[in-house]
């Protein structure tokens, strides 16, 4: 299961999850642009507040999504977009954790093995 990022505002705890449905809504809200491109734009700060609100709208309510106006209200209540960016970043990190193993990018069955450390053939 994809973990949720949480943001507490007063007595309310908001949960943001980038589930498959949330990512599909995010794409639909952005003219079908692939979610990975959209998330990269968010991470690099290229999308502006509209993209930030679109991501929130798609993934709030624990991945079920909320109306755009509700996402805008959350941003305003938090004190602006800059205050919400870490919350979205946390949700992205939880939805797309690094591969498991002892090193990032290890192929299955190669955990902990390093390129260039081959053994000579038997009998050599």
N, C-alpha and C positions, 0 to 999 in steps of 0.2 A: 504494500500500500504506500502511496505517496504521502509523505509527511506534510503537515501544514505549518506555515509560519504564523506567528501570532503577534498581534498589536493590541495593547490594552489602552483604551481611552475611557477614562472615568470608570464606570462599573461595567462597561462593555469590553469584551475581548473579541476582536475580529480575527478570523482565520482565513488565510489565503493559501489555496492549494492549486497548483497547475496540473490538474488532472487531464486526461485525454479530452473530455468534454470542454474543459476550460480552455485548452489550447485550440480546440476547434472553433469555439466562440471568438477567441482572440484573433484567429486567422480571418474569420468571417467579417469581423468588425474592421478589418484592415485590408479590404479588397482582395482577400485570398492569399496574401503574402504569407510565406511559410513561417511557422512559429519560431524556428531557429534563427531566421534573419531578424524577426521582430525582437526576440529576446536579446540578440547581439546588439541591436540598435538601442534597446533599453539600457543594457550594461554600459555601452559607450556614451550614453547620454545624447543620442542623436534624434530620438523620437519626440522630444518635447512632452509637455504635460498631457496632450491628447493621447499619446501612446501609453503613458503611465496610467491614466484613467481607464483606458481600454483594457489594459492588463488587470487592473484591480476589478473592474466590472466583470470580467470573464472568470476570475478565480476566487473572488470573495465568497462568503457564506460556505466556507469549507469546500470550495470547488464547484458549487452549484451555480454561482454567478448571481449578480445583483444588477439593478437598474443603474444606468450611467450616473443619474443624479445622486444615488446613494454613494457611489464611489467618489464623486466630486465632494460630497459632504464630508466623507472620511478624510480626504486630503485637506480640506479647509479646517476641520476640527483638529487635525494633527499639527497645523501651523504652516502648511504649504507643502509643495512637492518634495523639497529637499528633506523634509522630516519623514517622508514615506518611502523614499528610495531604499534605505536599508531593509525595510520590511519586505519590499518586492525582491530585493537581492537575496534575502534569506529564503524566500519561497522558491526562487530559481535554484539556489544551491541545494535545497531539499528535494526538488523534483529531478535534478540532474547531478547526483553525487558522482565523484570520481569512481572509476572502476575499482572493485575490491581486489585485494592482493597486497603484496608487500611494496609494490611500486606502481605509480600511476601508469596506466596504459598497458599493464601486463596482459598478455594474451592468455586465454584459458590454458591451464596446464604448464604455464611458464612462470608462475609466480616466483619472484625472488631470483630468477635466473637472469643473468646479464649477458647482453650481446657481446661477442668477442671473447668469451670464456669457454670455448669449445674444447673438448678433450681430444687428444689424438686418437686415431682409430686403434682398435685392439691389435696388438702384435707389431705396432710401428716402433 
